[in-house]
Amino acid sequence: MLEKYIVADLPNKIVLLTGPRQSGKTTLSMMLSKKYGYLNFDNLDHRIEISEKSWDRSKELVIFDELHKMKQWKAWLKGVYDTEKRPPAILVAGSAKLDTYKKVGDSLAGRFFQYRLHPLDLKEIGTILKPKALNGALATLMEVGGFPEPFLNGSKRFYNRWKRSHLDIILRQDLLDLESVRQISSMETLIQLLRKRVGSPVSYKSLAEDLLCSDKTIKRWLTILENMYVIFRVTPYHKNVARSLIKAPKIYFYDTGQVIGDESVRLENLTACAILKEAHFHEDCYGETVNLHYARTKEGKEIDFLVIKENTPFLLLEVKLADNRPSRHFSHFGRYFPDIKKIQIVKDINRERTFPDGVEVRGAAKWLAGLRLG
């Protein structure tokens, strides 16, 4: 989905391609040109070439992988961009949110466009599958997540081993390269706690009590895990919704296979991933502003997801495993958003329906495969 947009930008800007580790950034980068040079900062020989600036300038594209681990990388990259002739075009790939690491005073402002690559979702998978195969793909995504290697393997046993090494690399290699964090075991425990709380508002105070630390420390650790593309937060929406003052965020994992819970919780996590991926696509490729929230009042009325596009409520979405009856909470929030789309997706559905108040009940696999936010 991103390839044609990145190719269009490379002649004019540095492209920053970020996303979770092992989501396919290097593979995608190498698909952009037949004549590319590849340098990975984790490789000692490549590191020397980077320090000497001795890459092959006859190439159309030079790919710098994990460059953000180099001190003063932004100032270094700015110097290259401002003084070198093009081609080669420049693409910087990294498994952390590159715009969050402000370790240098200089800025790349105006010199780059950013793209975020997510794991596979049903929309991407659905481009090569027949409609009848979508339910099977949905079940696989719920079981082993959307990272290419375990998804294509399809084995739970393979995924369990892959998952351990994947998180181990993030916490014991990438994290130590970028952050002065020494409480690795505590962060591992935090991840285990979060795996069991997906889909529920998270209390910073409760997590702090469990880990014998401060609320401030918990917030910092969560921010680090967000920056490393392990988790993402979905915050409650409150503007113009009376008494909807619940402030606690919900936490979801980029890897749905990490979720500990029943099918309904994993389906909710998978749906959150799909919507966030589509939101980032609209932001990165079209420059639109798309925000993902949930809607909840103090009285407990709740809809799983509320999408705000260009500051306008766009979609209320409820996720169900097998309940074909529309949530009664659509009518409550519909009063505040009279023109909003109201959709309930159901994994195990007999038939799709539309109601007089505008609520649509759709099959989860079909709807996720055709997900559009515009």
N, C-alpha and C positions, 0 to 999 in steps of 0.2 A: 504493500500500500504506500510506503514512504519513498520507494526508489525513484519514481519520476520527479517528485518534488525536490529531493536532495540533488539529483543530477542537474536540475534547472538552477539551483542555488550555487553549486560549486564554482562556476566561473566568476562569481562576483563576491562571495563571502566565504569565510571559514565556516565549516559546518561542524557543530558539536553534536555528536550522536551518543546519547546516554541511555541507560536502562539497566535492569538487573543483570548480574553476572550470568553468563551462559544463556542469554536470551537470543543470541544470534547477531550481535553487533558486528563482530569481525567478519562473519560470513556475508552479511549485507554489504559491508564496506567494500569487500573484494569483488562484489558483483557490479559495482558502479562503473568500473572501467577495466578494459583488458590490459591496460598499461599502467600498473600501479606499483608503488613502492610501499613496503610495510615495515614499520619500526615499532616495537613494543618496549616500553620503558622497563618492564620487568625482566627483559633479556639483557644481560650484561653487554654483549657485543653491540646490540642495538642502542644501548644507552651511550656507548662511546660515539657511535655515529651521530646521535642526537646532539651530544655535547660539542662535537666537531662540526656539526652542520654539514655532514659529508654525504647526504643521501643523493641518489641519482636524480638529477634535475631534468633528465630527458623524459621522465615519466609524465603521464597526464595527471596523475593523482598521487599524493603522498599521504599515507594513513599513519597517524600517531596514536598508538593504543596505550591507555593508562598513563598518558602524559601528565595528568593532574597530580601524580605522585612525585613529580619533580618540583623542587623548591623554585619559587618565582616563575612558575610555568606560564602564567598569563603574560607577564612582562616579556618573557622569552618569545612567546608566540606572537605577541604584538610586534616585536622587533622584526621577526621573520616576515610577517604579513606586510609591514610597512616598507621594508627595504628590498624584498625579493620580487622578481618578476614572475608573472603567472602565464602559463603553467609552470610547475605543477600546482593544481588545486590542492587545498589542504582540508583534510577531515581529521578531527580529533574524536576518538571513541573512548568511553570510560564507563566503569560500573559504579559510578557515584554521580550525584547531582553536581555537575561541574560548576554551575553558577553559584553554589553555596559556599565554596571554599575560597574565602577572601583572605588568602595568606599573602597577597601582594597588594601594593598600593595602586598600581596601574590597572587600567580597565581595558577590556576588549569591546566596550560599548560601541555599537555601530559597525563592528567588524565581523560579526558572526550571526548565524541563525542556528537555533537549537531544535533538534528532533529527539523525541523519546520513543525508544523501541520497547514494546511490551512483549511478554510471552504470547504464545498462540492463544487465540480465542475462537469461538464458534463461527464468527463472521469470516475470519481469515481461513479457517479450515473448510468452511462451507463453500468456498470458491472452487474447491476441487472435489467435493463430495456430492453424491446424489442426495436429494432431500430425504430419502428413506434411511440414509446412513447417519443423519444428524443426531438422532437419539443415542446411538451408540457412541458417537464422538462426545456428546454431552456427558455421558456416564464416565468415559475415560478421563475427561477434564476434571470431573468432580473427584475422581479417585487419585490421579497422579499429577494433576495440575497441567499447565500449558507450556512449561519449558520444553523446547524441541526434543532434546535427547530422551527424557523419560516418557514424553507423550508418544513419540514415534515407536519406542520400545513397547510401551503399553503394559509392562509387567509391574505389579505392585512390589514384588521382591526387588526388582531392579531399582524402582523408584526409591524404596526405603534406603538402599545403600547410597544411591546418588544424592539423596537429600542430606545425609549426614556429612558427606564430603563437601557439598555445596555450601552449607552453613559454616562449616569449619574453615573454609577458605575465606569467607567473608569476615568472620569474627577474629580469626587468628592471623590473617595476612593483610587483607585490605584495610580492616579497621585500624590495626596498629600502624599501618603506613600513613594514615590520614588523621588520626585522632589520638590524643594523649589519654587513652582509656586503659586502665589496668585491671578493672574489675570484670574480666571476661566471663568468669563463672556466674557473676550476678546478672550479666546481660543475657547469658544463656538461660538462666532461670526466668528472667523477664519474658523471654520469647516463649518459654513453655507455658507461662501463665496466660500470655496473650492468646496462645493457640486455643485455649479453652473458653475465651471470652469474646470470640468473634461474633459480631452482630448485636452485642449488648453495649450500652454506654459504659465507658471505662472510667473508673474513679482513680485519679492520680494518688489520692490519699490512701486508698485501699492497697494499691500496688506498692506504695512506699512502706506501708506497715508490713506487708508480706516480705519485702526485701530489706527491711531495717535500714532505710535511708530516707532522704527528704523528698518532698514533692518536687522540688527543683531538680534534684538528680534524676528522678523518673522522667520528667519532661525533657531533660537534656538527652537521656538515653533513647527516648522515643524519637526525638529529632534526628539523632545519629542513625537509628535504624531506618528512618524515612529517607535520609540522605543516601544510605547504602542500598536503597530499593529492596528492603526486606518487607516493610509494612507501609501502609498509607492510612491517614486519618480521614474520616468523613465526619464533618461537624454538623451540629443541628442548625436548622434555618429558623430564624425568629422574626425577621422583619415583617411587619404587618400581620403577624399571627398572634392573636391575643393570648397572653399568659404562656406562650411557648418559650419558656426561659430555661429549659434544660440545657446546660452548657457542656456536659460531658461528651467527648467524641466517641465514635465507634472506630475500632481498629480492624483493618482487613489485611490479608497477606497477598503479595504478588503471586505467591505460589499457593494455589488453593489446596494442594495436597498436604500442606502444613496444618490445615485446620483440624482440630479435634472436636468432633460433634457429629450430630446426625446428618442425614442427607439434606435436610432443609437449610441447615447452617452453611454447609458447603456450597449449596446452590446459591445462597445469598452472597457468599464471598465471591464465587465465580461471576455472578452478575455485577457486583461492584467493580471487579477487575475489567469486565467488558465495557462498562459505562465509562470508567476512568480512561481506558485506552481510546475510546471514541472521542472523549472530551479533549484529550491531549492531541489527537489527530487534528481536530478542528482548530485548536490553539496554534499548533506548530505549523500546519500547512496553510491555514487561511487567516491566521491572526485574530480569530474570534475568542471571546472570553466565555468559557463554559465552566461552571462550578457544580460540584456534586455535594449534596447535603442529604440529611434525613429530616423528616418532619415529625415532631413529637411535642405534645403538650404535657403540662404538669399532671393532668388527669390520666395520662397514659394512652391517649389517642395517638396513633403512630402510623405513618406510611414509611416503608423501608427507604425509598430514595426520592429525592426531589432535585431535579436538574434545573439550574438557572443558566440561561443562555443570553448573553449580552444584557445582563441585569434584569431579564424578564423571565418569570417562571415558565418553564417549557414542558416539563414532564413530571407527573407523580407516578411512581412505579412500586407496586407491591409484588413480592416474590412468594409463591406458595409451592409446596410439593405436590399436593393433590386436591386442594380445596378450590372447586370451580365457582363458589359463591363469592362475589366481590366483597372486599373488606368494607365494613360499615363506616370506616373512618374516611373513605373517599368523600362522603357527603359533607363531613365536617370541614376538611381542608379545601374542598371544592368551593365553599363559600368565600374563601379568601382569594382563590385563583379561578375565577369563573370560566376562563377561556383555555385553561391548561389541559393537555392530554392526560387522561387517567387510564392507566393500563395495569392489569394484574396478569403476570405470567405464571403459568402452572406447568410443572414438569409432567405429571401424569394427568393428561386431560382427555376427556371424551370428545368434546367438540368446542369450537371457539364461539364466543357470543359477544354481542354488543347490547348495552342497556340504554334506556331512554335518557338517563342522566349523563351519557357519554362514556361511561366506564366500559372498557374493552377487556375481555378475558381471552388471552392468547396462549398458545402452546409455547413453552419456554425455549425449546430447541429452535423452532421456526423463527420466533421473534428475535432471539439473540443472533441467529445467523443473518438476519436482515436488519440489524440494529442501525438506525440512522438518527442523528441529532440535528437534522436540518432537511 
